[in-house]
Amino acid sequence: MKNLNTTGIILILLMGLMVKQEIKAQSFNDPDNNPHDIVYYRPSEQTRPQIKVVYGRPAAHDNEVFGTQIPFGQIWKTGSNESTEIKFYCDVMFGNKFVKAGTYSLYTIPNKDYWIVILNGKTDTYGAHFYDPKYNVATIEVPAVKGQKMENFSIGFHSKSYGTQMVLAWAETRVRIPLYTEERLISKI
């Protein structure tokens, strides 16, 4: 009888451990505090995408994000968490620089009146911690202008007759990066 009680206790303990393991296997890491987004550029709804951007969307702590929350003159991952990645499905002119189709990390160096925008060939990196300028593919300088207040960092596209602008927007700051895809360039010839 004593052996039966010991065996029963051992079985109950083993079952408890199994249930605990199953519960632990069902748990997830805490979600990121900042949401992530994907934005595509398509010349029209009927066409395939030409550009895709995957980025984190941090929230503003105040109206003066740049210079406080994001320091001026320092490399920034252009979003939150993982480095922002941009995929060009076709060759593009990135500002005045020719860039082959492919996937790149997008970094910026914000300044009060202008930003330095960098395409870097080293992808799948966390933040700007692993930024290495030897992998830079293109670097351009664009003006920073004032816009309507935006709580979360956002990236979008604005088409013009002469090309496309990738717009970086956060708080009251707007940066427009000129992009010219093959299709846009050929249609102007």
Backbone as CSV, one residue per row, in Angstrom:
resi,resn,N_x,N_y,N_z,CA_x,CA_y,CA_z,C_x,C_y,C_z
1,MET,0.820,-1.196,0.000,0.000,0.000,0.000,0.865,1.261,0.000
2,LYS,1.971,1.213,0.779,2.872,2.353,0.835,3.522,2.594,-0.524
3,ASN,3.850,1.513,-1.239,4.426,1.611,-2.583,3.446,2.246,-3.557
4,LEU,2.168,1.927,-3.416,1.131,2.476,-4.284,0.996,3.980,-4.075
5,ASN,1.038,4.442,-2.815,0.950,5.877,-2.531,2.152,6.628,-3.090
6,THR,3.335,6.057,-2.953,4.554,6.690,-3.479,4.485,6.767,-5.002
7,THR,4.027,5.693,-5.631,3.896,5.672,-7.087,2.863,6.705,-7.540
8,GLY,1.776,6.832,-6.820,0.735,7.812,-7.154,1.250,9.230,-7.043
9,ILE,2.004,9.497,-5.997,2.566,10.846,-5.811,3.550,11.166,-6.933
10,ILE,4.372,10.200,-7.289,5.339,10.408,-8.373,4.604,10.669,-9.680
11,LEU,3.546,9.926,-9.974,2.766,10.137,-11.198,2.128,11.525,-11.227
12,ILE,1.608,11.947,-10.099,0.991,13.283,-10.025,2.042,14.361,-10.261
13,LEU,3.224,14.202,-9.671,4.297,15.177,-9.876,4.740,15.208,-11.338
14,LEU,4.879,14.071,-11.964,5.273,14.007,-13.375,4.226,14.662,-14.271
15,MET,2.951,14.422,-13.987,1.890,15.043,-14.779,1.910,16.562,-14.606
16,GLY,2.174,17.015,-13.377,2.266,18.454,-13.122,3.408,19.082,-13.913
17,LEU,4.542,18.420,-13.976,5.678,18.923,-14.754,5.358,18.975,-16.241
18,MET,4.655,17.965,-16.735,4.287,17.943,-18.157,3.338,19.090,-18.487
19,VAL,2.358,19.355,-17.629,1.411,20.443,-17.855,2.153,21.785,-17.826
20,LYS,3.092,21.930,-16.878,3.871,23.169,-16.783,4.688,23.383,-18.060
21,GLN,5.301,22.326,-18.576,6.074,22.432,-19.809,5.187,22.825,-20.984
22,GLU,3.990,22.235,-21.060,3.084,22.554,-22.164,2.644,24.001,-22.087
23,ILE,2.351,24.497,-20.898,1.947,25.899,-20.731,3.092,26.809,-21.140
24,LYS,4.307,26.466,-20.719,5.472,27.282,-21.073,5.694,27.274,-22.586
25,ALA,5.467,26.149,-23.235,5.652,26.057,-24.685,4.639,26.916,-25.426
26,GLN,3.505,27.229,-24.810,2.464,28.035,-25.435,2.701,29.533,-25.263
27,SER,3.652,29.935,-24.427,3.851,31.363,-24.166,4.633,32.029,-25.304
28,PHE,4.462,33.342,-25.419,5.130,34.138,-26.439,5.936,35.234,-25.761
29,ASN,6.920,35.753,-26.477,7.633,36.933,-25.989,6.667,38.102,-25.995
30,ASP,6.949,39.101,-25.167,6.118,40.302,-25.162,6.186,40.960,-26.535
31,PRO,5.051,41.483,-27.032,5.085,42.164,-28.336,5.904,43.450,-28.242
32,ASP,6.422,43.895,-29.393,7.170,45.151,-29.447,6.278,46.306,-29.026
33,ASN,6.870,47.280,-28.347,6.120,48.483,-27.965,5.762,49.323,-29.178
34,ASN,6.602,49.267,-30.213,6.374,50.048,-31.418,5.838,49.142,-32.521
35,PRO,4.744,49.545,-33.158,4.216,48.722,-34.247,5.160,48.735,-35.447
36,HIS,5.018,47.744,-36.300,5.786,47.675,-37.542,4.843,47.855,-38.712
37,ASP,5.399,48.273,-39.831,4.572,48.508,-41.008,5.353,48.107,-42.247
38,ILE,4.620,47.850,-43.305,5.178,47.589,-44.629,4.450,48.510,-45.588
39,VAL,5.200,49.219,-46.415,4.592,50.088,-47.415,5.178,49.724,-48.772
40,TYR,4.300,49.706,-49.778,4.711,49.392,-51.148,4.515,50.609,-52.035
41,TYR,5.365,50.708,-53.049,5.114,51.667,-54.113,4.773,50.889,-55.373
42,ARG,3.609,51.199,-55.948,3.163,50.655,-57.229,2.767,51.836,-58.101
43,PRO,3.195,51.860,-59.369,2.778,52.967,-60.241,1.260,53.048,-60.390
44,SER,0.582,51.900,-60.312,-0.887,51.878,-60.342,-1.350,50.617,-59.624
45,GLU,-2.648,50.538,-59.343,-3.180,49.372,-58.633,-3.041,48.078,-59.430
46,GLN,-2.925,48.178,-60.735,-2.838,46.998,-61.590,-1.405,46.501,-61.797
47,THR,-0.420,47.233,-61.332,0.962,46.843,-61.582,1.595,46.181,-60.361
48,ARG,2.676,45.466,-60.624,3.440,44.849,-59.544,4.161,45.933,-58.756
49,PRO,4.486,45.657,-57.497,5.226,46.670,-56.730,6.623,46.881,-57.296
50,GLN,7.105,48.100,-57.152,8.471,48.413,-57.559,9.378,48.636,-56.352
51,ILE,8.760,49.001,-55.217,9.528,49.265,-54.001,8.725,48.758,-52.797
52,LYS,9.432,48.176,-51.832,8.805,47.760,-50.566,9.701,48.225,-49.419
53,VAL,9.090,48.785,-48.364,9.826,49.229,-47.189,9.205,48.571,-45.956
54,VAL,10.053,47.969,-45.116,9.633,47.358,-43.850,10.327,48.138,-42.737
55,TYR,9.531,48.664,-41.787,10.107,49.550,-40.769,9.289,49.544,-39.484
56,GLY,9.930,49.945,-38.384,9.254,50.130,-37.102,8.747,51.547,-36.985
57,ARG,7.635,51.735,-36.237,6.972,53.039,-36.142,6.959,53.555,-34.698
58,PRO,8.072,54.127,-34.233,8.089,54.644,-32.865,7.145,55.837,-32.703
59,ALA,6.724,56.058,-31.467,5.844,57.192,-31.151,6.675,58.385,-30.693
60,ALA,6.155,59.577,-30.947,6.820,60.812,-30.531,6.597,61.047,-29.045
61,HIS,7.635,61.512,-28.371,7.483,61.879,-26.969,7.113,63.348,-26.830
62,ASP,7.381,64.127,-27.878,7.006,65.546,-27.912,7.051,66.020,-29.358
63,ASN,6.766,67.310,-29.592,6.761,67.852,-30.957,8.157,67.971,-31.550
64,GLU,9.166,68.023,-30.717,10.542,68.210,-31.176,11.292,66.877,-31.130
65,VAL,10.866,65.908,-31.885,11.490,64.586,-31.884,12.955,64.678,-32.295
66,PHE,13.217,65.389,-33.392,14.574,65.457,-33.918,15.352,66.557,-33.210
67,GLY,16.467,66.162,-32.651,17.268,67.051,-31.828,17.123,66.700,-30.361
68,THR,16.066,65.953,-29.998,15.876,65.515,-28.601,15.803,63.985,-28.555
69,GLN,14.650,63.428,-28.911,14.464,61.972,-28.906,15.430,61.286,-29.881
70,ILE,15.612,61.869,-31.035,16.582,61.414,-32.035,17.606,62.543,-32.185
71,PRO,18.843,62.342,-31.720,19.838,63.426,-31.763,20.225,63.824,-33.188
72,PHE,20.504,65.103,-33.366,21.023,65.584,-34.648,22.456,65.081,-34.842
73,GLY,22.806,64.863,-36.102,24.183,64.549,-36.444,24.647,63.136,-36.149
74,GLN,23.713,62.241,-35.761,24.086,60.861,-35.454,23.331,59.887,-36.354
75,ILE,23.960,58.762,-36.649,23.334,57.753,-37.498,22.073,57.239,-36.803
76,TRP,20.998,57.110,-37.571,19.712,56.633,-37.034,19.214,55.498,-37.909
77,LYS,18.612,54.496,-37.305,18.096,53.326,-38.025,16.848,53.629,-38.838
78,THR,16.356,54.842,-38.762,15.208,55.313,-39.531,13.953,54.502,-39.192
79,GLY,13.637,54.471,-37.932,12.497,53.728,-37.415,12.853,53.199,-36.039
80,SER,12.280,52.048,-35.678,12.586,51.441,-34.378,12.917,49.968,-34.561
81,ASN,13.585,49.435,-33.552,13.974,48.017,-33.499,14.927,47.653,-34.630
82,GLU,14.529,46.719,-35.495,15.399,46.303,-36.599,15.651,47.485,-37.533
83,SER,16.755,47.435,-38.241,17.028,48.484,-39.226,15.952,48.455,-40.305
84,THR,15.570,49.627,-40.769,14.592,49.725,-41.849,15.180,49.112,-43.105
85,GLU,14.384,48.280,-43.784,14.843,47.657,-45.028,13.991,48.111,-46.195
86,ILE,14.665,48.380,-47.301,13.986,48.797,-48.521,14.387,47.828,-49.628
87,LYS,13.375,47.367,-50.351,13.629,46.445,-51.464,13.208,47.135,-52.757
88,PHE,14.155,47.208,-53.695,13.861,47.727,-55.024,13.686,46.525,-55.946
89,TYR,12.522,46.409,-56.559,12.247,45.299,-57.473,12.827,45.557,-58.863
90,CYS,13.275,46.789,-59.084,13.893,47.168,-60.356,15.006,48.160,-60.048
91,ASP,15.860,48.419,-61.011,16.903,49.427,-60.832,16.242,50.791,-60.634
92,VAL,16.847,51.627,-59.797,16.285,52.957,-59.519,17.388,54.006,-59.493
93,MET,16.959,55.237,-59.631,17.811,56.378,-59.312,17.370,56.816,-57.921
94,PHE,18.270,56.742,-56.991,18.037,57.134,-55.605,18.658,58.521,-55.462
95,GLY,17.807,59.550,-55.585,18.344,60.898,-55.723,19.077,60.951,-57.042
96,ASN,20.359,61.226,-57.005,21.149,61.261,-58.237,22.093,60.060,-58.353
97,LYS,21.822,58.992,-57.578,22.676,57.810,-57.564,21.938,56.616,-58.178
98,PHE,22.597,55.917,-59.101,22.016,54.710,-59.695,22.171,53.561,-58.710
99,VAL,21.068,52.827,-58.451,21.078,51.706,-57.512,20.447,50.493,-58.189
100,LYS,21.143,49.376,-58.145,20.648,48.122,-58.731,19.496,47.566,-57.884
101,ALA,18.617,46.809,-58.533,17.537,46.126,-57.821,18.147,45.286,-56.701
102,GLY,17.469,45.228,-55.555,17.969,44.454,-54.417,17.402,44.984,-53.125
103,THR,17.870,44.418,-52.017,17.408,44.808,-50.689,18.550,45.508,-49.955
104,TYR,18.209,46.611,-49.281,19.191,47.444,-48.599,18.646,47.881,-47.247
105,SER,19.549,48.239,-46.339,19.145,48.899,-45.097,19.108,50.401,-45.369
106,LEU,18.158,51.072,-44.748,18.011,52.521,-44.910,18.385,53.193,-43.593
107,TYR,19.431,53.996,-43.631,19.859,54.762,-42.471,19.770,56.243,-42.807
108,THR,19.660,57.052,-41.768,19.664,58.498,-41.974,20.508,59.156,-40.887
109,ILE,20.965,60.358,-41.197,21.604,61.222,-40.202,20.795,62.515,-40.209
110,PRO,19.841,62.646,-39.268,19.018,63.851,-39.227,19.829,65.071,-38.768
111,ASN,19.569,66.186,-39.384,20.086,67.490,-38.982,18.906,68.448,-39.000
112,LYS,19.074,69.619,-38.468,17.945,70.554,-38.360,17.336,70.902,-39.722
113,ASP,18.147,71.252,-40.713,17.630,71.718,-42.000,17.776,70.715,-43.143
114,TYR,18.534,69.668,-42.928,18.735,68.661,-43.973,19.045,67.311,-43.330
115,TRP,18.852,66.245,-44.085,19.190,64.899,-43.643,20.128,64.268,-44.646
116,ILE,20.997,63.416,-44.165,21.802,62.560,-45.015,21.091,61.206,-45.027
117,VAL,20.783,60.711,-46.218,20.049,59.449,-46.374,21.008,58.440,-46.985
118,ILE,21.078,57.262,-46.366,22.077,56.258,-46.733,21.409,54.927,-47.056
119,LEU,21.763,54.359,-48.209,21.415,52.974,-48.525,22.651,52.146,-48.236
120,ASN,22.473,51.075,-47.472,23.591,50.252,-47.039,23.313,48.809,-47.410
121,GLY,24.297,48.110,-47.915,24.132,46.740,-48.388,24.084,45.684,-47.303
122,LYS,24.381,46.032,-46.055,24.339,45.060,-44.958,22.923,45.054,-44.377
123,THR,22.206,43.946,-44.556,20.806,43.863,-44.114,20.670,42.939,-42.902
124,ASP,19.445,42.837,-42.408,19.114,41.986,-41.255,19.933,42.359,-40.031
125,THR,20.008,43.648,-39.741,20.744,44.130,-38.574,19.782,44.778,-37.595
126,TYR,20.158,44.776,-36.337,19.338,45.408,-35.314,19.798,46.847,-35.123
127,GLY,18.906,47.769,-35.423,19.196,49.176,-35.212,20.408,49.663,-35.963
128,ALA,21.024,50.689,-35.431,22.223,51.257,-36.056,23.491,50.724,-35.402
129,HIS,23.344,49.774,-34.478,24.497,49.229,-33.760,25.508,48.572,-34.694
130,PHE,25.016,47.992,-35.772,25.905,47.266,-36.680,26.095,48.004,-38.008
131,TYR,25.756,49.293,-38.020,25.963,50.091,-39.225,27.455,50.107,-39.554
132,ASP,27.772,49.820,-40.809,29.161,49.819,-41.256,29.226,50.585,-42.573
133,PRO,29.846,51.771,-42.577,29.861,52.605,-43.785,30.546,51.949,-44.982
134,LYS,31.354,50.913,-44.770,32.008,50.275,-45.917,30.995,49.556,-46.822
135,TYR,29.762,49.350,-46.320,28.703,48.720,-47.129,27.770,49.749,-47.774
136,ASN,28.073,51.039,-47.627,27.213,52.076,-48.219,27.172,51.922,-49.736
137,VAL,25.959,51.981,-50.281,25.740,51.868,-51.719,25.465,53.247,-52.305
138,ALA,24.716,54.074,-51.576,24.380,55.423,-52.037,24.146,56.310,-50.823
139,THR,24.590,57.551,-50.930,24.380,58.547,-49.884,23.949,59.842,-50.568
140,ILE,22.817,60.388,-50.109,22.328,61.647,-50.665,21.948,62.584,-49.525
141,GLU,21.831,63.854,-49.847,21.417,64.858,-48.877,20.101,65.453,-49.346
142,VAL,19.112,65.532,-48.438,17.801,66.082,-48.788,17.363,67.080,-47.715
143,PRO,16.553,68.083,-48.107,16.097,69.069,-47.115,15.073,68.471,-46.151
144,ALA,15.041,68.995,-44.944,14.018,68.663,-43.950,13.077,69.861,-43.877
145,VAL,11.788,69.616,-43.994,10.806,70.699,-43.970,9.761,70.423,-42.899
146,LYS,8.984,71.432,-42.607,7.939,71.324,-41.593,6.645,70.807,-42.221
147,GLY,5.924,69.972,-41.483,4.650,69.430,-41.937,3.679,69.300,-40.777
148,GLN,2.520,68.763,-41.076,1.489,68.555,-40.058,1.964,67.517,-39.045
149,LYS,1.602,67.684,-37.773,2.046,66.794,-36.696,1.620,65.345,-36.966
150,MET,2.563,64.441,-36.770,2.302,63.009,-36.921,2.876,62.299,-35.693
151,GLU,2.024,61.565,-34.970,2.413,60.925,-33.704,3.438,59.809,-33.898
152,ASN,3.226,58.933,-34.869,4.142,57.813,-35.111,4.948,58.046,-36.382
153,PHE,6.198,57.632,-36.360,7.041,57.712,-37.544,6.371,56.936,-38.672
154,SER,6.342,57.517,-39.857,5.671,56.895,-40.998,6.478,57.093,-42.271
155,ILE,6.370,56.127,-43.177,6.982,56.213,-44.497,5.880,56.010,-45.517
156,GLY,5.876,56.835,-46.549,4.887,56.712,-47.618,5.498,57.139,-48.936
157,PHE,4.714,57.044,-49.992,5.176,57.421,-51.327,4.230,58.460,-51.907
158,HIS,4.803,59.394,-52.621,4.028,60.440,-53.290,4.505,60.501,-54.737
159,SER,3.608,60.200,-55.672,3.987,60.200,-57.093,3.823,61.575,-57.699
160,LYS,4.790,61.933,-58.501,4.760,63.175,-59.278,4.897,62.775,-60.739
161,SER,4.648,63.691,-61.638,4.759,63.377,-63.062,6.194,63.032,-63.454
162,TYR,7.164,63.541,-62.711,8.564,63.316,-63.051,9.207,62.182,-62.253
163,GLY,8.509,61.609,-61.288,9.088,60.546,-60.476,8.297,60.315,-59.213
164,THR,8.929,59.735,-58.252,8.284,59.384,-56.993,9.119,59.928,-55.846
165,GLN,8.443,60.296,-54.781,9.140,60.698,-53.572,8.785,59.728,-52.461
166,MET,9.795,59.211,-51.790,9.559,58.453,-50.566,9.593,59.477,-49.443
167,VAL,8.512,59.565,-48.684,8.376,60.593,-47.659,8.545,59.969,-46.288
168,LEU,9.488,60.515,-45.516,9.680,60.132,-44.121,9.015,61.219,-43.292
169,ALA,8.106,60.836,-42.387,7.341,61.825,-41.628,7.258,61.431,-40.161
170,TRP,7.523,62.412,-39.305,7.376,62.185,-37.869,7.338,63.528,-37.172
171,ALA,6.474,63.627,-36.170,6.240,64.888,-35.462,5.905,65.951,-36.507
172,GLU,6.665,67.011,-36.602,6.389,68.045,-37.603,7.466,68.094,-38.680
173,THR,8.232,67.016,-38.820,9.325,66.975,-39.790,8.954,66.090,-40.974
174,ARG,9.288,66.565,-42.176,9.092,65.798,-43.412,10.385,65.802,-44.208
175,VAL,10.733,64.639,-44.731,11.896,64.491,-45.597,11.423,63.756,-46.839
176,ARG,11.713,64.307,-48.011,11.293,63.711,-49.278,12.526,63.235,-50.045
177,ILE,12.532,61.934,-50.339,13.657,61.319,-51.043,13.238,61.049,-52.475
178,PRO,13.874,61.683,-53.451,13.489,61.459,-54.857,13.938,60.092,-55.358
179,LEU,12.986,59.388,-55.996,13.249,58.070,-56.573,12.722,58.054,-57.998
180,TYR,13.501,57.495,-58.881,13.078,57.384,-60.271,13.257,55.929,-60.672
181,THR,12.146,55.250,-60.909,12.229,53.858,-61.329,12.433,53.807,-62.835
182,GLU,12.858,52.658,-63.316,13.103,52.452,-64.742,11.894,52.867,-65.575
183,GLU,10.716,52.433,-65.149,9.481,52.725,-65.888,9.268,54.228,-66.025
184,ARG,9.482,54.981,-64.946,9.292,56.436,-64.971,10.337,57.097,-65.875
185,LEU,11.563,56.616,-65.798,12.620,57.215,-66.621,12.362,56.958,-68.112
186,ILE,11.987,55.735,-68.461,11.760,55.384,-69.862,10.571,56.151,-70.417
187,SER,9.513,56.352,-69.618,8.320,57.037,-70.119,8.603,58.513,-70.423
188,LYS,9.679,59.075,-69.890,10.004,60.479,-70.123,10.877,60.680,-71.358
189,ILE,11.398,59.596,-71.924,12.293,59.702,-73.097,11.494,59.842,-74.367
